[in-house]
Amino acid sequence: MTRSVPWQERLSTGTEAVQDDVIRWYQRTKEGKAYVPDMIWGTLQTEAYATVILKQVVDFLGVPDDVPAGVAKRMERQRVLHEGDHHYDVILGEQALYTNIGGPEVMRGQIDRLLRDIDLPSLTLGIIPATARLAIFPAPAFGIYGEGDTVNVELVSSELDITEEGEVALHHRMFDLLREGAAYGEAAKDLLRKAQSIWAGGPR
């Protein structure tokens, strides 16, 4: 089954309530997966980065502006990386390190955050280099949560929750194929350090 909820309905009271829902969702997830090709996964965002993102969402959709409350909840949801028995397997595209959200200062802080968190026991962070040869075409961003039986996809106008077994299985397969092209460990850190240097005004 696929359930679609328009963002303007989902965010009709602002961003805070949705973040509360996500917190409960993440707390129920012991083994999560997320693929985000062109921005930073929400649970690894800094406060400054998340503030820019949620402000853009509010302005674009014309929903109530409660950005500080929404950001506070987004920061609260990051506790899953430090508390309880959770593990998240996350793949970012290298483009995520360069999509300019908030300017160089915000991006430097965000890359620093990734370098700090990459060794967390609760996190497996891979980065697909821009020139990586992939076993499968790049897909839109998606996350796999719950007991590995729910896929969440965020579209421009709505949010999709996919629970049909065959469709969920395809997303697991897609994730595994994308994972083959990702850099991990020191190779991922090298990509982060390169981005850090560029945002600090270093050589391009």
Stockholm file with secondary structure:
# STOCKHOLM 1.0

chainA/1-204         MTRSVPWQERLSTGTEAVQDDVIRWYQRTKEGKAYVPDMIWGTLQTEAYATVILKQVVDFLGVPDDVPAGVAKRMERQRVLHEGDHHYDVILGEQALYTNIGGPEVMRGQIDRLLRDIDLPSLTLGIIPATARLAIFPAPAFGIYGEGDTVNVELVSSELDITEEGEVALHHRMFDLLREGAAYGEAAKDLLRKAQSIWAGGPR
#=GR chainA/1-204 SS CEEEEEHHHHTTTCSHHHHHHHHHHHHTCSEEEEEESSSCCGGGCCHHHHHHHHHHHHHHHTCCCCHHHHHHHHHHHGGGGTSSSCEEEEEEEGGGGTSCSSCHHHHHHHHHHHHHHTTCTTEEEEEECTTCCCSSCCCCCEEEETTTTEEEEECSSEEEEECCHHHHHHHHHHHHHHHHTCBCHHHHHHHHHHHHHHHTTCCC
#=GC SS_cons         CEEEEEHHHHTTTCSHHHHHHHHHHHHTCSEEEEEESSSCCGGGCCHHHHHHHHHHHHHHHTCCCCHHHHHHHHHHHGGGGTSSSCEEEEEEEGGGGTSCSSCHHHHHHHHHHHHHHTTCTTEEEEEECTTCCCSSCCCCCEEEETTTTEEEEECSSEEEEECCHHHHHHHHHHHHHHHHTCBCHHHHHHHHHHHHHHHTTCCC
//
